[in-house]
Amino acid sequence: MTDELREEAVGNGEFLARAVGVTRRYGDMTAVDQVDLDIPAGQLLGLLGPNGAGKSTLINMFVGLRHPTEGRVELFGRDPRDMKARLRMGVTPQETGLPDMARVGEVVDFVAAHYPHPFKRGEILDRFGLGELVRKQTGGLSGGQKRRLAVALAFVGRPDLVFLDEPTTGLDVEGRQTLWDAIKEFHGTGGTVVLTSHYLEEVEQLAQRVVVVDRGRCVADDSVEALRRISGLRRVSVLASELPPLAGAMGVEREGDRVRMVTADADQLVRELVASGVAFTDLEVQSGSLQDAFLALTSKAPAPTAA
Amino acid sequence: MQAIVVNIKFELVQALRVPMVYVAMLFLPSVGMLLYVLPAVQDPSTVVMSTASMCLFTVLILCSAQYGNGIADARMRPWGGFVRTLPGGPVPKMTAMIVLSLLLAVMGSLPMIAIAAFGTEATLPLGRLLLGLLALGLAVVPFALLTLTIGYSVNPYTVHVLATIMPMVLAYLGGYFADPAADSGFIATIAPFTPARGPAELVWAAVGDHRVNPVSMVMLLVWTAVFAVLAARAYRADEGRRFH
């Protein structure tokens, strides 16, 4: 974590949850390997990683569904299985498995009854665009509606901290926007969010801090901007009919006259380009996306020179 | 308290929207009544005892389905995991399931009682009938704890097999298909030590002229305590479906 983020956390006064040296094994397979993770109050944290990286196992340990093989997980300073800790936490399951026979309103009431000051049924359903569906059995909802209901359930009990495991998987653009708005609103009023996602765009849009998990380990933990900087990658694109081979260009794509290059040192690449004497127009330099950073960190792309 | 009420409502709603599941479960004991009890038994007091045995068998089947299969399903489904993250703990859910069991035990016994009442000469004063149903309700406790243990501790795929076979085996070993008063023979010798016997003796004593065997009562307490500890441990250790 960067110093500014840590200061912000300390300023707010507490870590809502933390993992200390946590390892989880399933038989011979190590899903989570010696992970330390602090979740300070008020942060929107994105957990990013390929399938099977250990994101869900990590979240399941925070919400008390799985126990660490080694190490310690705390939720509000308690064991995650402690009911007092759970009162302030909301979670949405990765898969959508609502009871088919129950109606939308009944499911919300059921969850609400477990908390001292839950949201009103209509209020929470409207916020997630489900107001019309109160009387519908969950088995009859569309995939996107089920997904939105599942996410809405995480917020019903007015939690301080929510764990959203792949909240927008399988949603259309509109449904995703509705969820993003709800998550932003929750965070805007001081809520803390831990979010896993396959969609880098989503993490870039929502998260302040990104933790990249690969093969059970945290390979990066920083602010979204810093992570982009760390990766050091830039996209350089020009219009040119012909280019000589350039030493600094890592990936070259051509589309008509538009040439796009990924580079670890944009300045040097541009110098090289100019020195080559070739004619080009419309030079653009962009910072690399989180996607580039992610690929670099999980070593599935050519590694950038050390930052 | 609110969580308990809502859990009860939720269990009931779910159960009532698929009533055929429970109707199907009553099939076996009803057929047992019609094919074996009615033709074979002439003596009215024996009919009462046999009917009581079939009602107990029904409760065993219902508990197996409700706790064994029900818990196994909940462990396999994301919803079951989600419910475990709610700050209610196991108490509201358990209370709700037991209330549903009691209702089902009474409802499930009605067909057997009706067959005996209208198909035979057997009669029973209302007071004894109610006492019998009360004892039947008590039987839910050890049966539920036993099947809960299985539901939580065994691989969910295996639970379905066990939940189908177990009621039959326990009922047989507990002497439900034999004469309750028999005092010799293999079943009569081992029955008092099996988990299904104790509750049965209470039901028999409530509806008929049956002397409760003290060994069965001691074993009933022992089994109940053992299953309670095992069920609590299995609940805490459960992490849903496991893949290796």
Interface residues (C-beta under 8 A of the other chain):
Chain A: Y26 G27 D28 M29 V63 G64 L65 R66 H67 R81 M83 K84 R86 L87 M89 V91 T92 P93 Q94 E95 T96 G97 L98 P99 M101 A102 E106 D109 F110 V111 A113 H114 Y115 L153 G157
Chain B: Q2 A3 V5 V6 N7 K9 F10 V13 Q14 R17 V18 R77 P78 W79 G80 G81 F82 R84 T85 L86 P87 G88 G89 P92 R236 E239 G240 R242 F243 H244
